[in-house]
Amino acid sequence: MAPIKAHGAHKLSSNEVAALVDGLLEEDAQAASGVNGEAARPYKFGSDNLSVMGDYYGLRMINERFCRLARSVFLPFLRMHPRISSFPPEVKTFDHYCDELENFVSLTTARADALRSTQLIMLPPNFVSLLTNAYYGGNIAYLPAGRTEFTATEVRVIEIVTEGLHRALEAAWRDLFPVTFTAPVHEDNLQFAGFVDSQEKVVCCSFIIQLPDVDPATLDLIYPLQALKPIASRLRSRMQSDQVEDDMRWRARLAEAVMAVPLNVTAQLAQPTVPLSALSGLRPGRVVPVDLMPRPQLLIEGMPLFDGEPGEQGGRAALSLTRRVTP
């Protein structure tokens, strides 16, 4: 079940409001005239097809992996792993997407050479202020709005966050199609965002970031539709791995578990050989001559690992390691 978007995260554009009002007026007119059927509308083949990517299954899987990997990006700022959920991808014109945003937002455009295109990350300004305030010891709370530009500190926070998001996005794409995001460019005004033409269609992937004691924050990843068309068959495929190679938390836990395994360490000073007749005559106080090895060895679980020299340290017998033994 898809999560519910936070109230106020998106607003209706002027075109949507006009279409809503026109639809209500048409229903009133049909009800007054007693017409129940719907009027046919013209359809131009090849231009209105928004389902070229199928059911977006591949992109949905990428977004789910991105949700898991992006949590660690916000850990240094929020001092916790937030819960991130993804919405189904949407196809719309870039002009339509811009109508849903305020004019002052954080827009970071990066090159995706494998897709021969660019990619856009949108962060709302109130979320950037919250991350900056929390990063420097403040509470996790939204600050008063009304600004028209970011401070130098907030710009640096945006760079750190978007760099981490790009690396998480690369890991999420890796199983399906290797993509590298480079040369990021930041803008804080929609008028200067040179991403795509206003009427060009884009694929909008929206995410919601749940925060403690405050309203959720939003995050958008935008791809040009033309950039994803060449790999549409892969995005429609359901034969994909759900494993991400570089899960840092799993690797850290595995390394910690391996380092906690107890091992037996012994020092072998000699390997004497005596006949059975000598052993049968052994009694307490009997002295057995033993020739020490020229280089005593340090054994880990019975396997020789180092050569050493016997000595003393702090009144206790010790072995000074001199050379690592090659297995």
C-alpha positions, -999 to +999 in steps of 0.1 A: +000+000+000+015+033-011+021+059+017+000+090+019+017+122+009+022+149+035-003+177+035+011+207+017+039+189+000+024+196-035+000+222-047-023+222-077-011+242-107-032+268-124-039+243-153-051+217-129-074+241-111-088+253-145-093+217-156-111+209-123-135+238-126-142+230-163-150+194-153-174+205-127-192+228-151-194+201-178-210+177-153-236+204-143-244+210-179-248+172-187-270+168-156-292+197-167-296+184-203-300+147-192-270+135-212-253+106-196-228+096-223-193+110-225-182+130-256-154+115-277-122+134-277-094+133-303-064+111-297-031+115-316-012+083-317+024+085-306+021+117-286-001+109-256+014+075-247+026+079-211+029+041-205+060+036-226+079+024-195+053-002-188+045-006-151+078+009-140+087-023-121+124-019-126+123+018-115+102+008-084+128-017-074+156+009-078+136+034-057+131+007-029+168+001-028+175+038-028+152+042+003+173+017+022+207+032+011+197+068+015+190+064+052+227+064+061+231+097+042+210+116+067+224+098+098+252+124+105+227+152+103+197+138+122+217+115+145+192+087+135+182+066+105+150+081+092+123+061+076+121+068+038+092+056+016+088+059-021+058+068-042+050+053-076+069+071-105+048+096-124+052+109-160+045+146-165+058+176-184+086+195-167+065+226-168+037+208-149+062+196-123+075+231-118+040+244-112+038+222-081+069+237-066+077+270-050+101+292-070+128+289-042+140+253-039+173+234-040+179+219-074+210+198-081+216+187-117+242+159-124+254+143-155+245+106-162+268+097-190+255+061-192+220+074-199+234+102-221+213+127-201+211+145-168+193+139-135+178+163-110+175+162-072+150+185-055+152+194-018+127+218-002+144+248+016+127+241+049+143+206+049+177+220+041+174+244+070+163+216+093+194+195+083+217+224+088+203+233+122+204+197+134+239+191+120+253+219+142+237+207+174+202+222+171+169+205+175+152+186+146+126+214+138+116+235+109+128+271+109+107+301+099+103+304+061+104+335+039+139+335+026+149+337-011+185+322-010+206+297+009+234+306+032+270+294+025+266+268+053+234+255+038+250+253+004+277+231+019+251+209+035+233+205+002+266+195-014+272+168+012+237+155+011+235+154-027+269+137-030+257+110-006+224+106-025+242+102-058+264+075-044+233+057-029+216+061-063+245+046-081+244+015-058+206+012-063+210+013-101+240-011-102+222-044-106+200-031-134+222-006-154+255+009-142+251+046-139+275+072-126+264+107-116+291+134-120+296+172-123+267+183-100+255+219-105+233+236-079+206+262-084+181+276-059+157+292-085+135+274-109+140+301-135+177+292-138+173+254-137+186+243-172+174+207-169+151+201-199+126+221-220+094+231-203+072+209-225+095+178-223+082+149-203+100+137-172+097+108-148+092+121-112+102+098-083+090+113-051+101+101-016+088+110+019+113+112+048+096+107+082+111+127+110+106+126+148+081+152+162+078+172+130+060+169+096+076+146+070+099+161+044+099+154+007+126+145-018+122+143-056+144+125-082+137+136-118+148+118-150+140+129-185+117+104-201+138+103-233+168+091-212+149+061-199+133+050-232+164+031-244+164+009-213+126+006-211+128-032-217+151-035-186+128-013-165+099-036-174+117-068-165+109-085-132+141-107-133+162-085-110+184-091-080+173-075-048+208-077-033+231-047-031+268-055-030+281-028-008+257-028+022+281-011+046+261-019+077+261-056+070+298-056+062+305-037+095+285-062+115+302-091+097+337-076+104+328-071+141+316-107+144+347-121+128+370-100+149+353-113+181+360-150+173+383-164+201+415-181+189+441-203+208+476-189+207+505-213+216+543-210+215+562-240+203+598-241+217+608-276+208+597-309+193+617-336+212+618-372+201+623-399+227+621-437+225+593-457+242+618-473+266+627-439+279+591-430+285+584-462+305+612-453+329+601-417+335+595-407+372+591-374+390+625-357+392+638-373+361+655-349+336+648-354+299+673-336+276+655-314+250+671-295+221+654-261+216+644-251+181+667-224+166+636-203+161+606-210+183+573-205+165+540-188+174+510-210+165+474-198+160+450-228+163+479-251+156+490-233+125+525-216+126+522-179+119+555-163+132+590-172+141+603-157+173+630-155+200+623-164+236+629-137+262+614-119+292+592-088+297+579-075+330+591-106+349+572-130+326+583-152+298+577-137+264+583-144+227+596-117+204+582-120+169+609-118+142+595-131+109+561-141+095+559-177+084+546-182+048+519-209+048 
